């Protein structure tokens, strides 16, 4: 028995479907890379560094006060131990 030839419209539709699927999969891979935890963390750190540089240039005293407060929060236990040793 002889196979029927697919119509040109069907061939065109299949080609469009394949092309659309490839575009979709490419976009999904791109989004997966952009939304990975490492990429998001890098983007956040770059943004914070840019903002800190901008703030340091515009308001150096505010920047120094914020950096000092952050340093005290991060180093609160070692600073507390040091202060308690000094009192003895």
Secondary structure, 3 states (H helix, E strand, C coil): CCCCCCCHHHHHHHHHHHHHHHHHHHHHHHHHHHCCHHHHHHHHHHHHHHHHHHHHHHCHHHHHHHHHHHHHHHCHHHHHHHHHHHHC
